[in-house]
Amino acid sequence: MYPFFFVLERAGLRLGEAIELRLNDVNIKRREIRVARSLCRVTRKAKVPKSGHGRTVEMSTDLARVLEDVIARRRREGLAEGDTNPLLFPSETGPPYWHRNVERRFHRVLKTAGLASHHTPHDLRHTYATLLLERGVDVQWLQAQMGHASIQTTVDEYGKWMKPRKGLADRLDAPAPRATDLGDDDTTEQQNISNRT
């Protein structure tokens, strides 16, 4: 279950989204995961993710390495056994994991590690967002990664972890970037007009 839990912690996916990942949702070369569906806890059927539409999530290098190994193993097993199961993480019997089974396994890991039993797999999603915000990532980027419909959701949920940044007001005192640095000829002309006035 390590690769499965690693996806939750390093890509910020919801549990149902990770359960429904397919082999072709992962693009190792581009380091992207397409989150197109989520397993509904109540109906046990795949549906669109909570935001109402899919999203593409950027993968870290470490996560890409782990998933590359998972995909290679799944393809080897599939060729050997004639398996055509498209799931990235099928259960031992083939169909998707059920939420409760994943939660039980997670609690076994917690117990083995001597950690508090009140944690859930969803806490890995929170860990992902919190650690990134502590490291100063852009909130808009994080909103897209998390699949929040509104940036307000991201700020309300994780705003307390955003580190205040000092010295940003001084950026207005610095010379503006040259238009050639921006690569826009119209901007160059506008800057020349501004300089003449």
Buried (B, 14 or more C-beta within 10 A) or exposed (E): EEBBBBBBBBBBBBBBBBBBBBBEBBBBEEBBBBBBBBBEEEEEEBEEBBBEEBBBBBBEEEBBEBBEEBBEEBEEEBEEEEBEBEBBBBBEEEEBBBBEEBBEBBBEBBEEEEEEEEBBBEBBBBBBBBEBBEEEBEBEEBBBBBBBEEEEBBBEBBEEBBEEEEEEEEEEEEEEEEBEEEEEEEBBEEBEEEEEE
